[in-house]
Amino acid sequence: MHCEDLGPVGAPVKHIEPLFPVCVQEKTWKNRRSQRLDKMELLNLQSSLQSEIQAKQSIQDELRTSKARLVATEKYARDWQSTSIVLFTHENRLSLRYG
């Protein structure tokens, strides 16, 4: 039943009308449905955003760990290079001394 089905104002009523005309009920229902769909879309977008934020944080943590490992490896390489230079120098001195 739509607003047009209600007939002219003042016409005799043949049945009991609902508290709100059907056209108002239909609009109200459509508005509530639209609001529910909007809310669902908003929740989905929020969930997607949260997932993206978590993924970026995970990547950032992985990058931080990788940088720390790189720094440690570079230090180890420098230390090893220093040690090898010292050993090489020491070996050369011994070679010159003992011949």
C-alpha positions in Angstrom: 0.0 0.0 0.0 1.4 3.4 -0.9 0.3 7.0 -0.2 -1.8 7.0 -3.3 -3.8 4.1 -2.0 -5.1 6.1 0.9 -7.7 7.9 -1.1 -8.8 11.5 -0.8 -9.0 13.3 2.5 -12.4 13.0 4.1 -13.3 9.8 2.2 -15.0 7.1 4.3 -12.5 4.7 5.8 -13.3 1.1 4.9 -10.6 -0.5 7.1 -8.5 0.5 10.1 -5.5 2.5 9.1 -2.2 1.8 10.8 -0.8 4.4 13.3 1.5 5.7 10.5 0.5 5.7 6.8 2.2 2.9 4.9 4.2 5.4 2.8 5.7 6.9 6.0 6.4 3.4 7.4 8.1 2.4 4.1 10.2 5.5 4.1 11.1 4.9 7.8 12.0 1.3 7.0 14.1 2.4 4.0 15.9 5.0 6.2 16.6 2.5 8.9 17.9 0.0 6.3 20.0 2.6 4.7 21.4 3.6 8.1 22.2 0.0 8.8 24.0 -0.4 5.5 25.9 2.8 6.1 26.9 1.5 9.5 28.0 -1.8 8.1 30.0 -0.1 5.4 31.6 2.1 8.1 32.5 -0.9 10.2 34.0 -2.7 7.2 36.1 0.4 6.4 37.2 0.7 10.0 38.1 -3.0 10.0 40.1 -2.6 6.8 41.9 0.4 8.1 42.8 -1.4 11.3 44.1 -4.3 9.3 46.2 -2.0 7.1 47.6 -0.2 10.2 48.5 -3.6 11.8 50.2 -4.7 8.6 52.2 -1.5 8.4 53.2 -1.8 12.0 54.4 -5.3 11.4 56.4 -4.2 8.4 57.9 -1.4 10.5 58.9 -3.8 13.3 60.5 -6.1 10.7 62.4 -3.2 9.2 63.6 -2.1 12.7 64.8 -5.6 13.4 66.5 -5.8 10.0 68.3 -2.5 10.6 69.5 -3.7 14.0 70.9 -6.8 12.5 72.6 -4.8 9.8 74.2 -2.6 12.3 75.4 -5.6 14.3 76.7 -7.3 11.2 78.6 -4.1 10.1 80.1 -3.9 13.6 81.1 -7.6 13.5 82.7 -7.0 10.0 84.6 -3.9 11.3 85.8 -5.8 14.3 86.9 -8.8 12.2 88.7 -6.5 9.7 90.6 -4.9 12.6 91.5 -8.2 14.0 92.7 -9.5 10.7 94.8 -6.4 10.1 96.4 -6.9 13.5 97.1 -10.6 12.8 98.4 -9.8 9.4 100.8 -7.2 10.8 101.9 -9.5 13.5 102.5 -12.3 11.0 104.6 -9.9 8.8 106.7 -8.9 11.8 107.3 -12.5 12.8 108.3 -13.3 9.2 110.8 -10.5 9.1 112.2 -11.5 12.4 112.5 -15.2 11.9 112.6 -15.2 8.3 
